[in-house]
Amino acid sequence: MKFSDAGDAAGAKSRLEALGEVVPEIRSLRAHLDELHTEVSWHLHLVTTHRDVDDLRAYQAHPAHLELGAWLRPLLAARAVVDYTEDA
């Protein structure tokens, strides 16, 4: 995630990490702040894992996730998403 104000990234990280405690479809959640602040750096990296695509969709539709998204979207300058399945 790239924020319009980089100072918002730390608060977003804390709020995202709290989702792991309230959304049962999250198997794991890791959020990392950028440390080098280069010209190509983004501010916050989020990785969540889910049992399957149905759990991913349930996470995306969870009220806590929707509430956080409504707070987060106005703060973002850009966002990129990569969804994938790991080989078993």
JOKAGI-V349750 format. One record per pair of residues at least 6 apart in sequence whose ideal C-beta (glycine too) atoms are under 7 Angstrom apart, sorted by sequence separation. I is the first residue (numbers start at 1). J is the second residue. D is the distance in Angstrom with one decimal. If there is no record, write none. Layout:
BEGIN
i: [I;I]
j: [J;J]
d: [D;D]
END
This chain:
BEGIN
i: [3;20;50;59;19;34;34;20;34;50;19;33;33;48;17;31;32;17;16;31;30;13;29;13;28;28;26;27;10;27;9;26;27;25;16;25;13;12;25;26;9;25;9;23;6;23;2;3;1;2;23;1;22;23;1;19;19;19;16;15;12;12;8;4;3;3;4;2;3;1;2;2;1]
j: [9;26;56;65;26;41;42;29;43;59;29;43;44;59;29;44;45;31;31;46;47;31;48;33;48;49;48;49;33;50;33;50;51;50;46;55;44;44;58;59;43;59;44;59;43;62;42;43;42;43;64;43;64;65;44;64;65;68;68;68;72;75;75;75;75;76;77;76;77;76;77;78;79]
d: [5.3;5.1;4.4;5.9;6.5;4.6;6.4;3.9;5.4;6.1;6.4;6.8;6.0;6.9;6.5;6.4;4.6;5.5;4.9;5.0;4.8;4.5;4.9;5.9;7.0;4.6;5.6;4.5;6.4;5.8;5.7;6.8;6.1;5.8;5.7;3.9;5.9;5.9;4.4;5.8;3.9;4.4;4.6;5.4;5.2;4.8;4.5;4.9;6.2;5.7;5.8;6.1;4.9;6.2;4.4;5.8;6.2;6.4;6.9;5.6;5.9;6.9;4.7;6.3;5.5;6.1;4.7;6.8;6.2;5.8;4.7;4.3;5.2]
END
